[in-house]
Amino acid sequence: MSNHQVKKSLAVKGDWAVEAQGLVKNFGGNRAVDRVDLKVPAGSIYGVLGPNGAGKTTTIRMLATLLRPDEGSARIFGYDVVKEAQIVRQLVGVTGQYASVDESLSATENLIIFSQLLGLSRSEAKRKAAELLEEFSLTEAAKRPLKNFSGGMRRRLDLAASLIAQPPLIFLDEPTTGLDPRTRNQMWETIRRLVKVGSTVLLTTQYLQEADELADRIAVIDHGRVVAEGTVNELKASIGTSSLHLSIINPQDIPEARQRIDRILEVRSSVSSEGGRIVAPMGDADRVTDLLIALREAGIQLAELSVQKPTLDEVFLTITGQGDKENAAMAANQSEKESEVSV
């Protein structure tokens, strides 16, 4: 059976492109991935979110057979990533840091070399290179040496190279990093097109809007573990149907305001990334009146108050506890300032 035939048969085998259970990876004394479970439906876009260092890329590398798991198991279209690694490698495409074999060669020449390494004839390689350069708006730069490419152009070429064989499963590790908004939108359309023609895409991203726009399902990874999983709407619903946004005039009052919010609303609040604004899930609207009275009694002044539907940003901050970390850092800074004043 040829590589193409294997890919074609496995692309439609079963309901799951990825099935991972209890994946563990240690680097010295550091556990980068701590018993990760993932199930990625075939024919979908699956997003993996998490802070830097959460274990996203390490997980991808194990699924793509680039790293061997220390514990656990994973299958790609039913094939074990350890025992049947050679077959798995025929079924996946992975974006690398740089898609080139020679910086002095042009984009066309590099894509032709990659295509021939994957078994295409010289004429097929030329045709495929031209198609991909057109797809990623790189035709005008096709003859330019890669050493003269911008970061955004390199990312586009990187994805183009990973699609030469049109694999059933494509791993995209932060595919739009460094791209301008227009090029990012073009990349999103390309990713959607890949799924329409039968591929499955698993992507990691730091852009929450990207996951919101693209992903059918999302896994949130923090400290090497999957801490939440579901559709975008399910994750948003997990922190409440709507959220309360309060801007506090005096930043020093934020910790006390959060304590009252959490106690009265019986929720877990977070601090927005720009600071000065507290976001809290709102289940019982009647309790907001009690909260406003309590804040007034405590002398905590509000600059603004609004009720909004939850965003994926708020889900991310709430689930990973990033809001708590920011609040703790803010409180520590304030404590240091007060100590300096008292001295």
Secondary structure, DSSP 8 states (H G I E B T S, - for coil): --HHHHHHHHHTSSSEEEEEEEEEEEETTEEEEEEEEEEEETTSEEEEE--TTSSHHHHHHHHTTSS--SEEEEEETTEETTTTHHHHHHHEEE--S---S-TTSBHHHHHHHHHHHTT--HHHHHHHHHHHHHHTT-GGGTTSBGGG--HHHHHHHHHHHHTTT--SEEEEESTTTT--HHHHHHHHHHHHHHHHTT-EEEEE-S-HHHHHHH-SEEEEEETTEEEEEE-HHHHHHTT-SSEEEEEESSGGGHHHHHHHHHHHHTS--EE-TTSSEEEEE-S-TTHHHHHHHHHHHTT--EEEEEEE---HHHHHHHHHTHHHHHHHHHHHHHHHHHHHHH-
